[in-house]
Structures are given as structure tokens and as C-alpha cells.
Amino acid sequence: MYKFRDEHGRVIYVGKAKSLRSRLNSYFTDVASLHPRTQAMVTTAAGVEWTVVANEVEALQLEYSWIKEFNPRFNVKYRDDKSYPSLAVTLNEEYPRLMVMRGPRKRGVRYFGPYAHAWAIRETLDLLLRVFPARTCSTGVFRRARQQGRPCLLGYIDKCSAPCVGRVSAEEHRRIVEDFCNFMAGNTATYIRRLEQQMRDAAANLEFERAARLRDDVQALRKALERNAVVLGDATDADVIALAEDQLEAAVQVFYVRGGRVRGQRGWVVDKVEDIDAGGLVEHFLQQLYGPLSDSASGDAVPREILVPALPPDPRALTDWLSGLRGARVDLRVPRRGDKRALLETVAKNAEQALKLHKTKRASDLTTRSRALQEIQDALGLDTAPLRIECFDVSNLQGTNVVASMVVFEDGLARKGEYRRFTIRAVEGQDDAASIYEVISRRFRRYLEERERIGELDRFDEPADGGEGTRPSAIDPQTGKPRKFAYPPNLVVVDGGPAQVAAAQRALEELGIDEVALCGLAKRLEEVWLPGQEDPVILPRTSEGLYLLQRVRDEAHRFAISFHRQKRSRALRESVLDNVPGLGEARKQALIKHFGSVKKLAAATPEQIAQVPGIGPKTAAAVAAALAAPVPGPRDARAGAAFAVNTATGEILEDGREVS
């Protein structure tokens, strides 16, 4: 196992090889003949580290762990082409709940799917609740029904067994949920035969109403099954994986077959970093799909059979790894004929369509992103392409609730996990240049503090005894995530013109940072301003570089506006009674309920206020004093905004124009 690091100590590539010497020779013998992305990786790398493991299975496990830990820029990483919903069963709760869920998978929750559409899950669930009346309500609804002793509508129409009011015990409700899970897992024929036998027994015992209900239940189950196409034998559990690729990118599609029926579908896209064949793509994909840290990781996520278009370089090691995750044997093979081959061809057609659709998205095109970075490098006179861009924007409402945002783009794509928000502290009123100075100073002061705390990232620490050197890591060993503000950007972009650029430049100079490029993008004419220059840099309107800068600037603007609105809405919910010592929420509501409005409360005397239950003389005097304080007039001179008071709630309402 080996890792390439750049000059700042960041891991940029993780790989495995039986012979490290031959692998490194393949990288450095003839750089000009390499794939463009591989060229960029080799020229960016400043050092290599390696770790020896016992066998291929350990190498697979370590490679997967490193990719998840370091998120290397040049490793193959599959990105979902959309967010797929799943049918989740919260078995970790006392009363399990059936629900539609997206995002990472949680421990103790069983998942079925994913499905292409959420409405498909809800329609299927609506049919199955007739037979399996399990809980589907939220925790709040469940608790409220328990307190009131009255179930919700689903309980009255027999689509919920109503455990909230004790119609069934926790054990009986869990048995209903387990039957539902068994049915969804593919044990459909057995369950339908059991219901049919119960229907015949009820008819023989002259229980015709019960027999009719069981007949309707069987019909509902069969209707739900009709929504899933039968493609293979009833006992077949398999994931069918297909690829569609070109020289730069690849699209992957997966069909989930359970009980011979297609239960779900999912798609990914990937940038091809190096000259890798279909087998290599399959290996990386299986690692990310079934790895212990993936969003599909669970004991039943790995099926008995995985059908792929090509076998990986070492299929035995990968099969052993997958079998260890499943706890039973896993077959990995390429279908050659029959129904499984036909299904693989169908999945491949879906992958081809997904790749064509992805190619139409301009922001995700690798060639376009590379051209945009090159155009920015040429226009600004940078030594290297700005692989990491940070953009800062300020948002306020006429000088109030001043905030700033920092967004990060790497290789032309947003890294939302590294976005940061700032509340401006040292600036009064509306002064964008001063706010930019503050936020740039704070961001890079944190960078210097992190660098000092973990050591210089651009050197190895060589021990005196001549042993193996170590490099201080920008990864926090406690969390396994990158340290905040530990990485410097190649380019800083500020939203604004010469004044904002000059403020940012002054902040960088005062901190002694001269290795970071700086520019500003003015909204009016989309001009690019550089420090100390009288004239802006004009990029063509059709330039991919200008388009990327606009996307970065607009994303920073959006992020700043959302944070500003959040702070402003929090401020608007504040009441004139909030600052009264010892007055909690319950007593505030009691005052408003007793007097009817804040206006009437303000007209009351302390003696009248003290008549409210729970309000003592001292609290009444404090309330009267707070309401007697001067109220902001039509225009507050400090804030520059108009204010009004909601007499029903006591909230201060603000009417102003949002600026940024």
C-alpha cells in the first residue's frame, strides 16, 4: 500500500501494488505519455509513503479505509447521480416505524431499496399496511396520541394496529413488523399461501366476514407484487452492475434483485483518474458500495450473487472480502447467457443513458473544468492552476446581522463539507471592505495557528537516529477528518471590487502570507480585479474560467444570504419581555393570555401585573420597567431599518431591504 502526498502534506492518492518499484517506474518513466489526470497527480506529488500488509484482502481493507479517511483528490470516487429514497424500518425503536428515508444509513435500521421514486414507496406501503398494520407516524404524533388516548386516522381505518393506545403490545407490534420485513425480503409465496389457507379455514367455519377480509388482503399483496418486475427465479438474490465509460468518465448502474424481482435501482458517475480498465473500475466500485463505512453498509447489503460486466484483477481476494462482510459465501461472476445476461444488458443500457445525461451537465464535465482552471491560471498569471479556490462574501440588512461566508471549490467542484460561516464582530454598520478584512484575517490566522500546532506541513521530520521519517498530518487523529482551516487555498476570491480586494490584500500582508493568490469579482460588469492594479482583467463572456468564478461567487452569496436570514429570523422572534430577569416562557405566555396583547400589558400598573398567577411584585415591577423603556421609532438610527411590534406576541418586526 502506498500514499502520495503533496507539498502541504495532504494525501492526494492511495494505491496498492505487489511491487512498489515497478508501480513507481510506470508513473515516472515517461510522464508525457500518461493520462492528463495522472500527469497532474504525479506533478502535484511531493512524497510517497508505503505500508506492507500480509495479503491482498488486507490490502483491500486498508485501501478502502484510507480512501474514506483522507478523501484523496486523485482516487476514483463514485458520486451518486441523485439522492435515492429507501423504505426504512426502525428496528432499533421499541415500536418500530415504517418510513421513507434518504441519506446515509443508520445502525439498527433495516432498509429496502433504494427506489427510483418516493411515491413508489408510499403507494406500495399504502397497500401493504392493510395486511401489516405497523406504525408509520412520527415520534411527536405517536407521543401525542398516547397522551390523548386516541389514535390517529390510520388507527381508525385499520391501517395501523395503534400501539400508541395499547390495542397491541410492543411484542405483538414487533411481530407485525417482522412479518412485513420477511415479506419485503422476498418470502412472498409462503406468506400468501398462509393467508389463503386461513381464508379457506374461515370459510369452512362459516366466518365469511373474516374470509372476505383475508381475500382482500391477498389481493392487496398480489397487487403490490405486480409493481415489481419478475426477472429471475424466486430464490435469486443478486445485485446486477453495469458500466458505460469513455476516456474521461464512467457511469455505473445497479439493479437490486431480491426474490427474483427488481426491488430498486441506483446510479453513480466517476472521473477516470488513471488509465484503468473495466475490471479496475468494478473493484473500486464494489469497495465503495459494500464497504463498512458506506451508506449501504449492513449485514444484508451484500447479496449472495453479484453480476458484473468484468472481473477485477484479483477476484479471489475481493470475493473473500465480500464474503467476510456478508458472513456467508458470495459469488462474483460475469453472466454469459440466459436471463441474467439479458438483465445485465438492460442495466448497461441504463448506464449508457445515465452517462449521456451526465455529459449534458456543464458543471460536472471534467474537460470543461480543466479548461476553466487553465483559463483562470492564464488570466491571473498564476504559477499553477488554482485547484483549491476559496470565495468570501458578506451579507447584511442595512448594517444589521452582518455575517460572512467561505465556500470551497476543489478541481472546479464544490466541497460543501469545508464551507464555513462567520459572524462579523468588530465592524459596526455596513462596511463591506472592513468586514472582508476581518473575515480574511480570522480565516488565515486560524490557518497559521493550525500549521503551528501540527508543525510545518511542507517538510518531513527526520529523526536523529536515521530511522524512518514522519510527516505531521493535516488529519485530526481523533475524528479522522481534515483539521479546520488547515489547508491554504491556491486562490482567494472576494465578492467585490478594488476596495474589497485591497482590504483582503492588507489582511494577508499583515499575517505574512504571500503564497496565496487573490482576486475580486465585481457583480456589475463581472470584472476581475487584482491587488494594486488600476484596471480590471476582462474575461470573455463565453469563458469557462469566468463561468467557474461566477459559480463560486454565486455559491458564496447564497451561503451568506442563508446564514444571514437564519440570524435575522432568530432576532425577529425575540420579544421585549425576553430581557426581564426571571421571566420564563411559561410566565410570558401567562401575561399575554391574561392581558390579551403587549400593548395592554404595557398600559397596566405593577399592581395589576402582580395579579397574574405566578407573577410576584419584583417580577411585575421588572416587567413594567421593561415595557416603559423607549421603543424604537419608525426608523432606528443605528440599524437603519424600520421596526414594528406584533401586539399579539410581542415580537419586534423589521421591514427593510436585504443587501449583501
Disulfide bonds with the S-S distance in Angstrom:
none
